[in-house]
Amino acid sequence: MKTTAVRFANPGLGVVLVALVLTLGACSETPEPEQQVRLSLERAEQFARQRDRAGLMDMVDADYADPAGRDRQALGALLRFHFLRNRSVHLLTRVESVAITGPGRATATVLVALAGQPMTDLAELERIRVDLLRLELSLQRSGEYYRLLSAQWQRAGLVDFLP
């Protein structure tokens, strides 16, 4: 069976989507801040798979700004465009690190494999073509959730995903 590679017209949109998704809500029962961030990242991945734009945008801080000059409104427009162009979102993620940088503040480095077809494990990254990304996220706790303050990304290699 031949597998076709899926490429996004604008990989930056996929990255923005992933960055947003990876910042969704934490469970309030979890006492440790690092665990709250990790739970947020896990839950956020599910929102991305569901293409829940409204939920994602609720998780972006009003002061969001990224190195590309995007603010919260521009990020929302990119997300809207991405969901219109891509009917499905398939992700594999690996949280590389989480650091609590101050009261209610955190950073996270997350590796993301983003494709237009299902992936079930890391072995499939060799079989199909995917966008491999390293995300550097800056987060701020607001109420029950960590909200995205800023996101930077760069291409990652297959070797980055290996244990």
C-alpha positions in Angstrom: 0.0 0.0 0.0 1.4 3.4 -1.0 1.2 6.2 1.5 0.8 9.8 0.3 2.5 12.6 2.1 0.4 15.4 3.3 1.9 18.9 3.4 0.2 22.0 4.6 0.2 25.0 2.3 1.5 27.1 5.2 3.4 25.0 7.7 3.4 28.0 10.0 -0.4 27.6 10.4 0.1 24.1 11.6 2.7 25.2 14.1 0.4 27.9 15.4 -2.4 25.4 15.7 -0.2 23.0 17.6 1.2 25.8 19.9 -2.3 26.9 20.8 -3.6 23.4 21.3 -0.7 22.5 23.6 -1.7 25.2 26.1 -5.3 24.1 27.0 -6.7 23.8 30.5 -5.2 22.2 33.5 -7.1 20.1 36.1 -7.6 22.1 39.3 -7.2 19.0 41.5 -3.5 18.6 40.6 -1.4 20.4 43.2 2.0 20.4 41.5 2.4 23.2 38.9 4.6 21.1 36.6 2.0 18.4 36.6 -0.7 20.9 35.9 1.2 22.1 32.8 1.7 18.5 31.7 -2.0 17.7 32.1 -2.8 20.9 30.2 -0.6 19.7 27.3 -2.3 16.3 27.2 -5.7 17.8 27.3 -4.8 20.4 24.7 -3.8 17.7 22.2 -7.3 16.3 22.4 -8.8 19.7 21.7 -6.6 20.0 18.6 -7.8 16.6 17.3 -11.4 17.9 17.7 -10.6 21.1 15.9 -12.1 23.1 18.7 -11.1 26.6 17.6 -13.2 28.4 20.2 -11.7 26.4 23.0 -8.2 27.0 21.7 -8.7 30.8 21.5 -10.1 30.9 25.0 -6.7 29.6 26.1 -4.7 32.4 24.5 -3.8 35.2 26.8 -5.0 38.7 25.7 -1.4 39.8 25.7 -0.2 37.0 23.4 2.7 38.1 21.1 5.1 35.9 19.1 8.4 36.7 17.4 6.6 36.9 14.0 4.6 39.9 15.3 1.3 38.1 15.6 -1.1 39.0 18.4 -4.1 37.1 19.7 -6.4 38.2 16.8 -3.9 37.3 14.1 -3.4 33.9 15.7 -7.2 33.3 15.7 -7.3 34.1 12.0 -4.5 31.7 11.3 -6.3 29.0 13.2 -9.5 29.6 11.3 -7.6 29.4 8.0 -5.9 26.2 9.1 -9.1 24.4 10.0 -10.8 25.5 6.7 -7.9 24.0 4.7 -7.4 20.8 6.7 -10.3 18.6 7.5 -8.4 16.5 9.9 -5.6 17.0 12.4 -3.4 14.2 13.5 -0.7 14.7 16.1 1.9 12.8 18.0 3.5 14.9 20.8 6.4 14.4 23.2 6.9 16.8 26.1 10.6 17.3 26.2 10.7 19.6 29.2 8.6 21.7 31.5 10.0 24.5 33.8 8.2 26.6 36.3 9.7 30.0 35.9 7.8 31.9 38.6 4.5 32.0 40.4 1.9 31.1 37.8 4.5 31.1 34.9 6.0 28.2 33.0 7.8 27.3 29.8 7.5 24.0 27.9 9.4 22.5 25.0 7.2 20.1 23.0 8.0 18.0 20.0 5.1 17.6 17.6 4.6 15.4 14.6 1.7 17.0 12.5 0.1 15.1 9.6 -3.1 14.9 7.6 -3.4 11.2 8.2 -3.5 9.1 11.3 -0.3 8.2 13.2 -0.4 5.7 16.1 3.3 5.6 17.2 6.7 6.9 16.5 7.6 4.0 14.2 5.2 5.5 11.7 7.2 8.7 11.4 9.6 6.8 9.1 6.7 5.5 7.0 4.8 8.7 6.3 5.9 12.2 5.7 4.9 14.6 8.5 5.9 18.0 9.7 8.2 17.6 12.7 8.3 20.6 14.9 10.0 21.8 18.2 7.8 24.2 20.1 9.0 26.6 22.8 5.9 27.7 24.7 5.6 30.5 27.3 2.6 30.0 29.6 0.8 31.9 32.3 -1.7 30.5 34.8 -5.1 32.3 34.7 -7.8 30.7 36.9 -7.8 27.0 36.3 -5.8 27.2 33.0 -2.4 27.9 31.7 -2.8 30.4 28.8 -0.4 30.9 25.9 1.7 34.0 26.2 4.1 33.3 23.3 5.2 30.5 21.0 8.3 29.9 18.9 8.9 27.0 16.7 11.5 25.4 14.4 11.7 22.3 12.3 12.8 19.2 14.2 14.4 16.0 13.0 13.3 12.4 13.3 16.2 11.8 15.7 14.6 14.4 18.1 11.6 12.1 18.6 13.7 9.0 19.4 14.1 8.1 23.1 
